[in-house]
Amino acid sequence: MITIKKPEEIETLREGGRRLASVLVEIAAAVKPGVSTSFLNRLAEQLIAEAGGEPSFKGYNPYGAKAAYPAALCVSINDEVVHAIPKHDRILAEGDIVGLDVGMWWPGEKLKIKNEKLKMTRAMATDTAVTVCVGKISSQAEKLIRVTRESLTLGIKEICAGARIGDVGAAIQAHLEKNGFGVVRDLSGHGVGHAVHEDPFVPNFGRRGEGLQLKEGMVLAIEPMATEGTWEVTLDEDEWAYRTADGKLAAHFEHTVIVGKNSAEVVTTA
């Protein structure tokens, strides 16, 4: 069911999104050769707690995978598109590109207990992601990251009350394909706020003027996922990590946005 967020819920999303954005900035700054993906996850859990929130990914399993997601952070390297589980033996190396995807409920229970005013505030979920380089990377990898980030900006610019979901997808798709990159079809953006994933689906491809009409107060996670080669993906045996079918690089960026009358408000900015 698609929900329109109430004014007090939007205020909670704004504050939670701001705090989550700061968390992601610190995680990204810790990326360097020799760091394990499990270290980045531990840092994410620490920073989320310090922000007064709770991880929204940890323990999440909406798709019937054999096990719930075990971490606060998704750390996807090179050909991994999204949802790769952090591990002690996954060590970042010079030349890698790394997708960092994190979600948070805010306020968390501990913060609400400490603050009487927040006891009546319903926790809301926000979601954000970036792809970063590990040391020096190839010019093609740099282009993939840059163009995917640009496609997120272009998709968000399409958002306002009365726009169609197809307008958003068409803008993202056109920019990625113009630059020679694939657009993942099997994964998409989504509604967010009351749950980690809500309706509607927000594909990163489409036709202008088609799809659901956006309404003021909707909250969406816009997240282009681009590939260096084919857009097709495969699912790992752990039933979480998606990777490119041809083994080529992938990049992923994401913001949580509020649909406004004339534009979108990005809440996941530090």
C-alpha positions, -999 to 999 in steps of 0.1 A, spaced: 0 0 0 13 35 -9 12 59 20 13 97 23 35 107 52 20 130 79 38 163 87 52 149 120 65 118 101 82 140 75 100 159 103 112 126 117 124 115 83 143 148 78 162 143 111 168 106 106 179 112 70 203 139 81 218 117 107 221 87 84 238 108 58 265 117 83 269 80 92 275 71 55 300 99 51 321 85 80 318 49 66 330 60 32 359 79 47 371 46 63 374 28 29 410 21 20 431 -9 9 435 -36 36 402 -28 54 378 -57 58 341 -53 49 332 -66 84 352 -37 99 330 -13 79 299 -30 92 310 -27 128 317 10 122 282 14 107 266 -3 138 286 20 161 278 52 142 241 43 139 239 37 177 257 71 183 232 87 160 203 75 182 190 50 156 188 13 149 199 -6 118 170 -12 95 187 -39 74 199 -62 102 174 -90 107 154 -80 76 141 -107 54 111 -97 32 120 -120 3 120 -155 19 158 -159 18 171 -189 39 185 -164 65 177 -128 74 202 -102 65 229 -103 93 244 -69 91 237 -31 93 256 -24 61 257 -39 26 292 -38 11 292 -47 -25 326 -50 -43 333 -46 -81 308 -70 -99 285 -71 -68 255 -48 -75 238 -47 -41 232 -66 -8 266 -83 -3 271 -94 33 302 -81 51 327 -107 60 360 -109 80 378 -123 50 366 -98 24 395 -74 23 394 -42 1 422 -39 -24 437 -11 -44 416 -6 -75 383 -19 -61 351 0 -63 328 -5 -33 290 1 -29 280 11 6 243 8 13 229 16 48 194 21 64 183 33 98 153 35 119 152 68 138 146 75 166 158 42 181 142 28 213 171 39 235 168 75 223 131 75 228 134 62 264 159 90 272 137 117 257 101 120 268 91 140 237 104 113 214 84 86 232 54 95 211 73 97 178 70 68 155 104 56 142 108 61 105 132 44 81 156 61 56 180 45 32 210 58 13 240 45 -7 272 55 -25 298 38 -45 334 48 -37 369 39 -50 396 21 -31 428 39 -39 435 45 -75 409 30 -99 406 27 -137 393 56 -158 364 34 -168 355 27 -132 357 64 -124 333 71 -153 309 44 -141 308 59 -106 304 95 -119 277 87 -145 257 66 -120 258 95 -94 247 119 -121 218 97 -131 205 98 -95 205 136 -96 187 136 -129 161 111 -117 154 132 -85 150 163 -107 120 147 -123 102 142 -90 72 164 -81 35 160 -74 19 150 -107 50 135 -123 50 98 -133 73 71 -121 81 65 -157 96 101 -159 121 92 -132 131 59 -147 134 74 -182 157 101 -170 180 76 -153 180 52 -181 187 78 -208 217 91 -190 232 57 -182 226 42 -217 239 74 -234 272 68 -216 274 32 -226 263 16 -193 236 -10 -185 206 -4 -164 197 -32 -140 160 -43 -145 156 -69 -118 161 -44 -89 145 -10 -83 139 19 -60 110 18 -37 88 36 -11 103 39 23 94 53 58 70 30 77 89 0 64 123 -6 48 106 -14 15 72 0 7 51 4 -25 56 18 -51 84 2 -70 105 28 -88 124 12 -117 155 28 -131 141 25 -166 108 35 -182 88 58 -205 78 93 -198 42 99 -190 37 63 -179 34 46 -145 20 57 -111 14 95 -106 33 108 -77 16 127 -49 29 152 -24 40 135 8 51 103 -8 86 92 4 108 73 -21 142 57 -22 156 65 -56 186 41 -64 201 37 -98 221 6 -103 244 7 -134 266 -19 -149 297 -18 -171 283 -45 -194 251 -64 -195 222 -53 -173 215 -89 -163 223 -100 -127 226 -133 -108 219 -141 -72 246 -157 -50 240 -189 -30 235 -168 2 203 -155 -15 214 -119 -8 242 -106 -30 234 -97 -66 262 -95 -91 265 -88 -128 260 -119 -150 291 -111 -170 314 -103 -141 319 -66 -150 317 -37 -126 285 -23 -111 278 10 -93 249 21 -70 238 54 -55 207 61 -34 188 89 -17 156 90 3 134 119 -10 101 135 -1 78 143 -30 69 180 -29 45 201 -49 71 214 -73 102 193 -65 117 166 -44 134 172 -10 164 150 -5 166 141 32 197 119 32 222 148 30 247 155 57 
